[in-house]
Amino acid sequence: MAEILQRDGTWTFDGDTLRIVPGRDKSVSLLRKTLGELALPLAALAGISFEQGKKSGRLRLRLRAGADPLLQIAGGKLVDAADPYQLTVESDRYGVAEYLVDEVRNALLLEQVPSTGCEAYLLPGPSVPLSVTAGDGTASFDGETVRLEWKWNTEEAKSAAGTRTLDLGDIEGVEWQPSAGLENGYLRFTVKNALTKAPPKYDPNAIDLFGFKKDPLMALVAAAVQARLPHPSKELPAAPAHPSEDHDTLLRRLRELGELHKSGVLTDEEFTTAKQAVLKRM
């Protein structure tokens, strides 16, 4: 068992599951607090790292492509503070952070978890029912139906028809885009037989976002819907068997295996099996 407790949150790893609980500190983002506790199976992880700084460090998790509907929706657009897979670590806990990293890496190595993309989501996505008010409307999702309700500041061309109800079976896709600079963001649903090229400001299947505090929560609505749509694995680009494992990386893994075996962490049989797996990649 490896555990690190910080004001930013708590990460606990038992060898099979990494549990992430957001902290209660006022600096913790609204998105992370709303998302709540996460239980990540080892099979969903692709890697973990720890970066030291003068005053604080940062733990970072890397998940396999297609494992998490939230990351699928976010597409790398979540700012660091809102990323649930990062943890700020105070300088006096660097040793604990490094121990947790070693435990996770050893487990990934021993279980030979692939770093390639997943063919199904390994995380369930945000809990439902879920309702978020931001921008020019409110988006609600109960697991089967999306409701879009409009605010006073919605363009009349969009709000005239009243509340919009979308059955999950009619939704082909969902997209979240945060605001950037002077450009508004949006939450948009692609609906069967109702395709539109209208800007989100006028699109009845979209919420126009103005860049305020609750905007990122719309990513949770999008992720909850995405988790129930067909998995996009067929859209993932074909990747080589081991795209990031060059010769030096594999040699380093062999050295790590040797050290684990020498220290007694790996049995003779486990060492031989893991070593052969690495050699096949060279």
PERAJO-V461727 format. One record per helix or strand. SS is the DSSP state (a for helix, b for strand). FROM is the first residue (numbers start at 1). TO is the last residue. If there is no record, write none. Layout:
ss;from;to
SS;FROM;TO
SS;FROM;TO
This chain:
ss;from;to
b;2;6
b;9;13
b;17;22
a;30;35
b;38;41
a;42;44
b;45;51
b;56;63
a;69;74
a;80;82
b;86;90
a;91;111
b;130;134
b;137;141
b;145;150
a;156;159
b;164;167
a;168;170
b;171;177
b;180;180
b;183;183
b;185;191
b;206;209
a;215;226
a;232;235
a;247;262
a;268;279
